[in-house]
Amino acid sequence: MAYTEEIPLVRPVVLDEVRQTHMPRKPLVENNRSFHWITEKICRIVEEKTPNWWWVCFLVAGFVASFTGVGLFYLVSTGVGVWGLRGPVYWGWAIVNFVFWIGIGHAGTLISAILCLLKQKWRTSINRTAEAMTIFAVMCAGIFPLFHVGRIWFAWWLFPLPNAQGVWPNFRSPLEWDVFAVSTYFMVSLLFWYMGMLPDLATLRDRAKKTWRKYFYGVLAMGWRGSCRHWANYEMAYLLLAGLSTPLVLSVHTIVSFDFAVANLPGWHTTIFPPYFVAGAIFSGFGMVLTLILPLRSIYGLHDLITQYHIDNMCKITLATGSMVGYGYAMEFFISWYGANPYEGFAFINRAFGPYWWAYLIMISCNVISPQLFWFRWIRENTALVWIVSIFVNIGMWFERFVIIVTSLANEYIPANWDYFTPTVVDIFTFIGTFGFFSFMFLLFIRFLPLMAMAEIKHVIPQADPHMHHEGPSHGNHHEPERTL
Amino acid sequence: MRALHMGTITNRNVLFNFERPPNRNMSKTYGLIATFGNTHSLYQAAEEICEAGFRHWDVYSPFPVHGLEGAMGLPRSKVPTFTLIGGVTGFITGMLIAWYMGEFDFPLVVGGKPYFSPIFPFPVAYEMTILLASFGAFFGMFITNRLPRHHHPVMDFKKWPGITDDQFLILLEARDEKFDLDETRKFLETLKSLEVVELKE
């Protein structure tokens, strides 16, 4: 220090003292709401009289879901040919839809598991909805490979179960890995979702007035009583499930991408597929989370629980993963040129400028360009615009899978085999029907189960901290834990 | 022993603690309940009860209060043991089925690849590890918590529904050797509790 004083023109490089900057954290629940307010707000959603809009949506969803039912009935009674699967595109919409729906699910697990490990407390307002979305999306996804086997009554041969032929599944095949990945994913997501719901089901049980509600929530709550001894085990199990779901969610879409990457087809046979598929999955899933959460927020007036901070964060994750996906597209193109493989080169030129140029254009504009709007704060703060962009993300990610699967298959090595793939009416209606099924399940979920993790939200508000003195809600935000930079 | 409590009652409604008929056996004290309005006083009370050396007692709260298990002096949860057993079993099962089915029971050449290698069944073993480890964590939570148990005497407390909403309570059970109805009540009243109530069985 004496040195710098001798030469006054030279300013010390380091500050004399480190001045701490206090940046108050954004409140996770606005207006300093009490525990009881949170309970009332969320429980009323399931306790109130069924709203009319719910019935309308429910009936429409049920009607649309019946398209899938009829489509699948027709497929089983006729044959898989009704799906427009013919040479060279033997994997048509069925696999596109499967990958699309599985990808949607990934945001739910990211929010519930990865953000839990990263201690992102804002996840508590949206994790329940996102996990429900995961489970219903995996159900929709499962329909397609299940019925793609053609003779659905033999679908159990997918699992290593003893059968009359004495033949076992082929474990060298990525498709068999997929069976394990997807069924594990469904099972673990379901356990995680249900276990997280136990304390909230207990709250609903204790508030129930009608007999059937007391039995329904009583049985589901498993006698949860909020004992501290129980919480200790519960939190440990929750953390472990989060820790297990994290490698799981990364592995599921990796294994889905192996279905393609292990094949020798140009456009598929690439090592970038696993990370790029996982980023795409999380991207599409966040698109769907925004699509679902924003209407719920305005219908039920959940603005204090799902704040602008939450929407900002979701938009930023969408932006980040959307940019990763864009990088993936660019890198694929670069490698196909740099790798100097004429077949690879053709596959990518054909993707962008070949007969499916329109699909490629939709994919690029929805997945790469539209999320870039989230750089602007005024767009993130305009709920309607965010919702519209989230719809674009959903559309774009469906087209991504269409582009990857169909363009590579339709124009493969032997030009004599080439064909232009068009889906059939059954394809289209079966797919549209899955949206009905998804909405049907989701509407049942918001009607009968706690939409938000009440116990977790209560845990993250300032009043929950035992080391703060709190005299009442009037003291406002100055009890906020502060972050030191 | 408390599990027997459920079996002795014929009215099935009692399982979920509603419209409960007057219990004919209301004489025995199950314990003392102290209620609290915030986590701060709850935490301090838990620390003092732990220091006083009680063993059969518990804290009930609508959400996990941060650090409370430490204040109560609880040991580390046993759930990870279940998870570890599940995970190891899953990995071994995954590898074993691939070896048994592909090499031992029905060797079949597919694409000139070996009948068994630890590489290709790895995704299967990996997923099985996660699946069974998750079962371990999930069922381990239920086993260590001795759940499901649809009724517990603490749910007879008249203000019980508040405990899954916004209230906090501490229950000191009468079976604790340090428990003395009058002495313990006085002790609990010093702990900034809102009220101290005797819980009958």
Interface residues (C-beta under 8 A of the other chain):
Chain A: S34 F35 H36 T39 P160 G166 V167 W168 P169 N170 F171 R172 S173 P174 E176 W177 F180 A181 T184 M187 V188 L191 F192 M195 P199 A202 T203 R205 D206 R207 A208 K214 Y215 G218 V219 M222 G223 W224 R225 G226 S227 C228 R229 H230 W231 A232 N233 Y234 E235 M236 A237 L240 L241 L244 S245 P247 L248 S251 I255 F258 M454 A455 E456 K458 H459 Q463 A464 D465 P466 H467 M468 H469 H470
Chain B: L15 F16 F18 N38 T39 H40 L42 Y43 A46 D58 V59 Y60 S61 P62 F63 P64 V65 H66 G67 L68 E69 A71 M72 L74 S77 K78 V79 P80 T83 G94 I97 A98 M101 G102 D105 F106 L108 V110 G111 K113 F120 P121 P123 V124 Y126 E127 M128 I130 L131 A133 S134 F135 A137 F138 G140 M141 F142 T144 N145 L147 P148 R149 H150 H151 H152 V154 M155 W160 P161 I163 T164 D165 D166
